Amino acid sequence: MNDRILQWQTEHANFTRLLDLVDAQTALIEHGEQPDYELMLDVMYYMTHYPDRYHHPHEDIACQVLLERDADVQAWVDDLAAQHRHIAASGEQLVRDLNAIVDGALVSRSAVEADAQAYTRTLREHMAREEERIFPALERTLSAEDWEQVDGRIDRIPDPVFGGDVDPRYSGLQQRIAEQVGCECTPVR
């Protein structure tokens, strides 16, 4: 399998770990308990600053190259781009909700719950679709030269949570991930 696709699958697994944290906190809201809104905000800050700005645009570029090679995937590529925009907007809404709560504003718990559930459900469904349809099509169609073109069209940064050197902004989040859901990372002490 192509190294880039393997990386994206690893990133999807990491994103799933974070969605699990959001879902666990959302379940607390659902049961009338107090969630860790700051943890949720840390997760969503990451989700709106790494996947939305680097992971998804990289996939979009690969899909544009795929479309140049296979016009029959037009509907898939259009759908994927629309999903990326929807996920970004949904994530930004949840960040606004969580920022407001952390800043002391009164925000409906049911609104936060609904926004969080919609975000995690949509992203999980999206990743499953990519892995079922898009990644195999990319694997079949793109050449090594195509992948070089894809990689050359985006600035890549190391993952600030799972990429080795943890960005200080995420040290608490990374430690919670290591403690609660496990990861291929060493907790920052």
C-alpha positions in Angstrom: 0.0 0.0 0.0 1.1 3.5 -0.7 2.9 5.3 2.2 0.6 8.3 2.0 -2.5 6.2 2.2 -1.0 4.3 5.2 -0.3 7.6 6.8 -3.9 8.8 6.3 -5.2 5.5 7.7 -3.0 6.0 10.8 -4.3 9.6 11.1 -7.8 8.3 10.8 -7.2 5.9 13.7 -5.8 8.8 15.7 -8.7 11.0 14.9 -11.0 8.2 16.0 -9.3 8.1 19.4 -10.1 11.8 19.7 -13.6 11.3 18.6 -13.9 8.6 21.3 -12.9 11.3 23.9 -15.5 13.7 22.6 -18.2 11.0 22.6 -17.3 10.0 26.1 -17.6 13.6 27.3 -20.8 14.1 25.3 -22.3 11.0 27.0 -21.7 12.8 30.3 -23.8 15.7 29.1 -26.5 13.3 27.9 -26.6 11.8 31.5 -26.7 15.2 33.2 -23.1 15.0 34.4 -20.4 17.5 34.1 -18.1 16.9 31.1 -14.6 18.2 30.8 -15.3 21.1 28.4 -11.6 22.1 28.3 -10.6 18.6 27.1 -13.3 18.8 24.5 -12.1 22.2 23.4 -8.5 20.9 23.2 -9.6 18.0 21.0 -11.7 20.3 18.7 -8.9 22.9 18.5 -6.6 20.2 17.2 -9.3 18.8 14.9 -9.9 22.3 13.4 -6.2 23.0 13.1 -4.6 19.8 11.9 -7.1 17.6 10.0 -9.0 20.6 8.6 -5.9 22.5 7.5 -3.5 19.7 6.5 -5.0 16.3 6.3 -8.2 17.1 4.4 -6.6 19.5 1.9 -3.9 16.9 1.2 -6.7 14.4 0.4 -8.4 17.0 -1.8 -5.3 17.5 -3.8 -4.9 13.7 -4.3 -8.5 13.5 -5.4 -8.0 16.3 -8.0 -5.1 14.3 -9.4 -7.3 11.2 -9.3 -10.0 13.1 -11.2 -7.4 14.0 -13.9 -6.7 10.3 -14.4 -10.3 9.0 -14.0 -13.2 11.2 -14.9 -15.7 8.5 -13.6 -14.9 9.5 -10.0 -16.2 13.1 -10.4 -19.2 12.5 -8.1 -17.0 10.9 -5.4 -14.5 13.8 -5.5 -17.2 16.4 -5.4 -18.8 14.6 -2.5 -15.5 14.4 -0.6 -14.8 18.1 -1.0 -18.3 19.0 0.2 -17.9 16.7 3.2 -14.6 18.3 4.1 -16.2 21.7 4.0 -19.2 20.5 6.1 -16.8 18.9 8.6 -14.8 22.1 9.0 -18.0 24.2 9.5 -19.3 21.7 12.0 -16.0 21.6 13.9 -15.9 25.4 14.0 -19.4 25.6 15.4 -18.5 23.1 18.1 -15.3 25.1 18.9 -17.5 28.3 19.2 -19.8 26.4 21.6 -17.0 25.1 23.7 -15.1 28.4 23.8 -18.2 30.2 25.0 -18.7 27.6 27.8 -15.0 27.8 28.9 -15.3 31.6 28.8 -18.3 31.4 31.2 -21.1 32.1 28.8 -24.4 30.3 29.2 -24.7 27.8 26.4 -27.4 25.2 26.1 -26.1 21.8 27.1 -28.4 20.2 24.5 -27.0 22.4 21.7 -23.4 21.3 22.6 -24.5 17.7 22.8 -26.2 17.9 19.4 -23.3 19.7 17.8 -20.8 17.2 19.2 -22.8 14.2 18.2 -23.3 15.6 14.7 -19.6 16.3 14.3 -18.3 12.9 15.5 -20.9 11.0 13.6 -20.3 12.9 10.3 -16.5 12.6 10.6 -16.7 8.8 11.4 -18.9 8.2 8.4 -16.7 10.4 6.2 -13.5 8.5 7.2 -15.2 5.1 6.5 -16.3 6.3 3.0 -12.8 7.5 2.2 -11.3 4.1 3.3 -13.9 2.1 1.4 -14.0 4.1 -1.9 -11.4 6.9 -2.2 -8.3 5.3 -0.9 -8.6 2.1 -3.0 -9.2 4.3 -6.1 -6.2 6.4 -5.3 -4.1 3.2 -4.7 -5.2 1.8 -8.1 -4.8 4.9 -10.1 -2.0 7.2 -8.9 1.5 6.6 -9.9 4.6 7.4 -7.9 5.0 10.5 -9.9 1.4 11.5 -9.2 2.1 11.1 -5.5 5.2 13.3 -5.8 3.0 15.9 -7.5 0.4 15.7 -4.7 3.0 16.0 -1.9 4.6 18.9 -3.7 1.4 20.9 -3.7 0.9 21.1 0.0 3.0 22.2 3.0 3.3 19.3 5.4 3.8 19.7 9.1 4.3 16.9 11.7 1.1 16.0 13.5 1.2 18.2 16.7 -0.3 15.5 18.9 0.7 12.2 17.4 3.8 13.2 15.4 6.6 12.7 17.9 7.3 16.1 19.3 4.1 17.2 20.9 3.2 20.8 20.5 3.0 22.4 24.0 -0.5 23.5 23.3 -1.5 19.8 23.2 0.6 18.3 26.0 -2.4 17.9 28.3 -4.5 16.4 25.6 -1.8 14.0 24.5 -1.4 12.9 28.1 -5.2 12.3 28.4 -5.2 10.3 25.2 -2.3 8.1 26.4 -4.2 7.6 29.7 -7.7 7.1 28.5 -7.7 5.6 25.0 -4.1 4.6 24.3 -1.9 5.8 21.6 1.5 5.1 20.0 2.9 8.0 22.0 4.7 8.7 25.2 2.9 10.9 27.7 4.6 14.2 28.2 5.5 14.6 31.9 
